[in-house]
Amino acid sequence: QRDLNMDFVKMHGLGNDFVILDFRPRSEKGGKEEKLRFPNEKEIRAICDRRCGVGCDQLILLEPADKAEVAVKMRIVNADGGEVGACGNATRCVARLLNLPRSLIQTQCDLLDCWLVGDDEVAVNMGPPRQSSLEIPLSRDIDPTHLELLPGLPPAVAVNFGNPHCVFIVPEDSPASITEVGAAIETHELFPQRTNVELVVVLNPKHLRVRVWERGVGVTAACGTGACASAFAAVLHGHCQRDTPILVEFDQGSLTITWNTPNNVVMVGPATRAFSGKLDPSLFDPHKLPA
């Protein structure tokens, strides 16, 4: 198997950025099949490092799909080396990279139906919200729609869209810091697999503003599944309506989220290619890898 001196593509969805590596088989000169090995945890952290590597929130690994009708299998690894089940922004980026009018993308949790919208946007059917304590998961069987977790904050909503989310709907003048709340809630004992965290302000029934903390990463510019979780929580608590597109605003742009009557959540938003390159073998020098 050849080492990791391989091509990569850097993409982002509203500043939530990814390094994409393609491990699907390809032919070398002479017709032999080229094989690439997956990076280990230290190598993943080296690639994701923003000072010494390429830099990204998540590393995306593409593999052959398990079924012929599926375009590609996508694995998602956080900057700390931990693998997660879903990432809405990364799914849009991979769909844009495939550049097919419609594609099925396999993740750890689901088959996601994706389609291109106009010149620069991608729609993804993220499927139904997972709402039970077992599906989220929570460490005990309690109502996930009214979680009293931190003094001074309203009850949170927990939900899973391929990974767990904890959503607080706060007033516009709330002093709550996503850095402080995110760090406290990510590792809360109620979330055995840790959790992403959102602070959501309802600007009007069709417009939310969201700040997000992603488990294993920290504060990020945007989060696709976080947008889905935020819209779900806003509908659940009567601030927004089902079957109505909701604009979910992040620092660098917005996604449109619709929780429809068949109980699917559809996300629409941009996917941007930043640059491409080749990983240098010196990046993986054992003496330079993170501890």
C-alpha positions as CSV (number, residue, x, y, z in Angstrom):
1,Q,0.0,0.0,0.0
2,R,1.2,3.4,-1.0
3,D,1.9,6.0,1.8
4,L,-0.1,9.2,2.3
5,N,1.6,11.4,-0.4
6,M,-1.9,11.8,-2.0
7,D,-4.1,14.4,-3.5
8,F,-6.6,16.3,-1.3
9,V,-9.4,18.8,-1.9
10,K,-10.2,21.6,0.6
11,M,-13.8,22.6,0.7
12,H,-16.2,24.4,3.0
13,G,-19.8,25.1,3.8
14,L,-20.2,28.6,5.2
15,G,-16.7,28.4,6.7
16,N,-17.1,24.9,8.2
17,D,-14.1,23.5,6.4
18,F,-13.0,20.0,5.3
19,V,-10.0,18.2,3.8
20,I,-11.4,15.5,1.5
21,L,-9.3,12.4,0.7
22,D,-10.5,9.9,-2.0
23,F,-9.7,6.3,-1.2
24,R,-11.7,4.8,-4.0
25,P,-9.6,2.4,-6.1
26,R,-7.9,3.8,-9.2
27,S,-5.6,2.3,-11.8
28,E,-1.8,2.9,-11.9
29,K,0.3,2.7,-15.0
30,G,0.3,-0.9,-16.3
31,G,-3.3,-1.5,-15.1
32,K,-2.5,-2.4,-11.5
33,E,-4.9,-1.1,-8.9
34,E,-3.4,1.6,-6.6
35,K,-4.1,1.1,-2.9
36,L,-3.9,3.9,-0.3
37,R,-3.8,3.3,3.5
38,F,-6.1,5.3,5.8
39,P,-4.3,7.8,8.1
40,N,-4.1,6.9,11.8
41,E,-5.3,9.2,14.6
42,K,-2.0,11.1,14.9
43,E,-1.8,11.6,11.1
44,I,-5.4,12.8,11.0
45,R,-4.6,15.4,13.7
46,A,-1.5,16.5,11.7
47,I,-3.6,17.0,8.5
48,C,-6.3,19.0,10.5
49,D,-3.7,21.2,12.3
50,R,-4.2,24.8,11.2
51,R,-0.6,25.8,11.8
52,C,1.4,22.8,10.6
53,G,-1.0,20.9,8.4
54,V,-3.7,21.7,5.8
55,G,-6.1,22.8,8.5
56,C,-9.8,21.9,8.8
57,D,-12.7,21.1,11.2
58,Q,-13.1,17.6,9.8
59,L,-11.3,15.2,7.6
60,I,-13.5,13.4,5.0
61,L,-12.6,10.0,3.7
62,L,-14.3,8.7,0.5
63,E,-14.6,5.0,-0.1
64,P,-16.4,2.7,-2.5
65,A,-20.1,2.4,-1.6
66,D,-21.6,-0.9,-0.5
67,K,-24.4,-0.8,-3.1
68,A,-24.2,0.0,-6.8
69,E,-26.9,2.6,-6.7
70,V,-25.0,4.7,-4.1
71,A,-22.4,7.1,-5.5
72,V,-19.9,7.0,-2.6
73,K,-19.3,6.2,1.0
74,M,-18.2,9.0,3.2
75,R,-16.4,8.8,6.6
76,I,-16.2,11.8,8.8
77,V,-13.4,12.3,11.3
78,N,-13.2,15.3,13.7
79,A,-10.0,17.3,14.1
80,D,-9.3,15.4,17.4
81,G,-9.3,12.1,15.5
82,G,-12.8,10.9,16.6
83,E,-15.1,9.5,13.9
84,V,-18.7,10.8,13.8
85,G,-21.9,9.6,12.0
86,A,-22.9,12.6,9.9
87,C,-22.0,16.1,8.8
88,G,-24.5,18.1,6.7
89,N,-22.0,20.7,5.4
90,A,-19.5,18.0,4.4
91,T,-22.3,16.0,2.7
92,R,-23.1,19.0,0.5
93,C,-19.4,19.5,-0.3
94,V,-19.0,15.9,-1.4
95,A,-22.2,16.1,-3.5
96,R,-20.8,19.2,-5.2
97,L,-17.5,17.5,-5.7
98,L,-19.3,14.5,-7.4
99,N,-21.1,17.0,-9.6
100,L,-24.0,14.7,-10.3
101,P,-27.6,16.1,-10.7
102,R,-28.7,13.7,-8.0
103,S,-26.6,11.3,-5.8
104,L,-27.0,9.0,-2.9
105,I,-24.2,9.3,-0.3
106,Q,-23.6,6.7,2.3
107,T,-22.6,7.8,5.8
108,Q,-22.1,5.8,9.0
109,C,-25.7,6.4,9.9
110,D,-27.8,6.9,6.7
111,L,-28.1,7.0,3.0
112,L,-28.5,10.7,2.2
113,D,-30.3,11.8,-1.0
114,C,-28.5,14.9,-2.5
115,W,-29.3,17.1,-5.5
116,L,-27.8,20.2,-7.0
117,V,-29.7,23.4,-6.8
118,G,-28.7,26.2,-9.2
119,D,-25.0,27.0,-9.7
120,D,-23.6,26.8,-6.2
121,E,-26.1,25.2,-3.8
122,V,-26.9,21.6,-2.8
123,A,-29.9,20.1,-1.1
124,V,-29.7,17.1,1.2
125,N,-32.6,15.1,2.7
126,M,-31.2,14.6,6.2
127,G,-34.0,12.2,7.1
128,P,-36.1,12.2,10.2
129,P,-35.0,13.7,13.6
130,R,-34.1,11.0,16.1
131,Q,-35.9,12.0,19.3
132,S,-35.8,9.2,21.8
133,S,-33.3,9.0,24.7
134,L,-31.9,5.8,23.2
135,E,-31.4,7.3,19.7
136,I,-29.8,10.6,20.8
137,P,-28.4,8.9,23.1
138,L,-28.9,10.1,26.7
139,S,-27.5,8.4,29.7
140,R,-31.0,8.0,31.2
141,D,-34.6,7.9,29.9
142,I,-35.9,11.4,30.4
143,D,-37.9,13.9,28.2
144,P,-35.3,15.3,25.7
145,T,-37.4,18.3,24.8
146,H,-37.1,20.1,28.2
147,L,-33.6,19.5,29.7
148,E,-32.6,21.6,32.7
149,L,-28.8,21.6,32.3
150,L,-27.3,25.0,33.3
151,P,-28.4,27.7,35.7
152,G,-29.4,30.9,33.8
153,L,-30.3,29.1,30.6
154,P,-33.7,27.9,29.4
155,P,-34.4,24.2,29.1
156,A,-32.6,22.6,26.2
157,V,-33.8,20.3,23.4
158,A,-31.7,17.2,22.6
159,V,-32.0,15.5,19.2
160,N,-29.9,13.4,16.9
161,F,-29.3,14.0,13.1
162,G,-26.5,11.5,12.7
163,N,-24.8,12.9,15.8
164,P,-26.2,14.3,19.0
165,H,-27.2,17.9,19.5
166,C,-28.2,20.0,22.5
167,V,-30.1,23.2,21.5
168,F,-30.7,26.2,23.8
169,I,-33.2,28.8,22.5
170,V,-32.0,32.1,24.1
171,P,-33.2,35.7,23.9
172,E,-31.3,38.1,21.5
173,D,-29.7,39.9,24.5
174,S,-28.5,36.7,26.2
175,P,-25.0,37.0,27.6
176,A,-24.5,33.2,27.2
177,S,-21.1,32.4,25.6
178,I,-21.0,29.5,23.1
179,T,-17.4,28.8,24.2
180,E,-18.4,28.4,27.9
181,V,-21.7,26.7,27.3
182,G,-20.3,24.4,24.6
183,A,-17.4,23.3,26.7
184,A,-19.6,22.6,29.7
185,I,-22.3,20.7,27.8
186,E,-20.2,18.7,25.3
187,T,-19.0,16.4,28.2
188,H,-22.1,16.6,30.4
189,E,-22.8,13.3,32.0
190,L,-26.2,13.2,30.3
191,F,-24.5,12.7,26.9
192,P,-22.4,9.5,26.9
193,Q,-21.1,10.1,23.4
194,R,-20.6,13.8,24.1
195,T,-22.7,16.3,22.1
196,N,-22.7,19.3,19.8
197,V,-24.2,22.4,21.3
198,E,-26.2,25.3,19.7
199,L,-27.3,28.7,21.1
200,V,-30.2,29.8,19.0
201,V,-31.9,33.2,18.7
202,V,-35.3,33.4,17.0
203,L,-35.3,36.6,15.0
204,N,-38.7,35.9,13.5
205,P,-40.8,32.7,12.7
206,K,-38.7,32.1,9.5
207,H,-35.3,33.3,10.6
208,L,-32.9,31.9,13.3
209,R,-29.4,33.0,14.2
210,V,-27.2,30.2,15.5
211,R,-23.8,29.9,17.3
212,V,-22.4,26.3,17.4
213,W,-19.9,24.2,19.3
214,E,-19.0,20.9,17.7
215,R,-17.8,18.0,19.8
216,G,-14.2,17.2,19.2
217,V,-13.6,20.5,17.4
218,G,-14.9,23.5,19.5
219,V,-16.5,26.6,18.0
220,T,-17.1,26.3,14.3
221,A,-18.3,28.8,11.7
222,A,-21.3,26.7,10.8
223,C,-22.8,23.2,11.2
224,G,-25.3,21.6,8.9
225,T,-26.7,19.1,11.3
226,G,-26.7,21.9,13.9
227,A,-28.9,24.0,11.6
228,C,-31.3,21.0,11.3
229,A,-31.3,20.6,15.1
230,S,-31.9,24.3,15.7
231,A,-34.8,24.5,13.3
232,F,-36.3,21.3,14.8
233,A,-36.1,22.7,18.3
234,A,-37.6,26.0,17.2
235,V,-40.6,24.2,15.5
236,L,-41.0,21.9,18.5
237,H,-41.3,24.9,20.9
238,G,-43.7,26.8,18.6
239,H,-41.4,29.5,17.4
240,C,-41.5,28.3,13.7
241,Q,-43.7,26.0,11.7
242,R,-43.3,22.7,9.9
243,D,-43.4,22.7,6.1
244,T,-42.1,26.2,6.1
245,P,-38.5,27.0,5.0
246,I,-36.5,28.5,7.9
247,L,-33.4,30.6,7.3
248,V,-30.7,29.5,9.7
249,E,-28.0,32.2,9.9
250,F,-24.4,31.6,10.8
251,D,-21.5,34.1,10.9
252,Q,-20.6,33.5,7.2
253,G,-24.0,32.9,5.6
254,S,-27.2,30.9,5.9
255,L,-28.8,27.5,5.3
256,T,-32.4,26.9,4.6
257,I,-34.0,24.1,6.6
258,T,-37.5,22.6,6.2
259,W,-39.0,20.0,8.5
260,N,-41.7,18.5,6.3
261,T,-44.8,16.6,6.9
262,P,-43.4,13.2,5.9
263,N,-41.0,13.8,8.9
264,N,-37.8,14.5,6.8
265,V,-35.6,17.5,7.4
266,V,-34.3,19.0,4.1
267,M,-31.2,21.3,4.1
268,V,-30.2,23.6,1.3
269,G,-27.0,25.7,1.2
270,P,-23.8,26.4,-0.6
271,A,-20.7,24.2,-1.0
272,T,-17.5,25.9,-2.0
273,R,-14.2,24.5,-3.3
274,A,-11.3,26.4,-1.8
275,F,-8.2,24.7,-3.3
276,S,-6.5,21.4,-3.9
277,G,-3.0,20.0,-3.4
278,K,-0.9,17.0,-2.4
279,L,-0.1,15.9,1.1
280,D,3.7,16.0,1.6
281,P,5.2,12.9,3.3
282,S,7.1,15.1,5.7
283,L,3.8,16.0,7.3
284,F,3.8,12.4,8.7
285,D,7.4,12.3,10.0
286,P,7.0,10.3,13.3
287,H,9.2,12.8,15.1
288,K,6.8,15.7,14.1
289,L,3.4,14.1,14.7
290,P,1.3,15.5,17.6
291,A,1.6,13.6,20.8
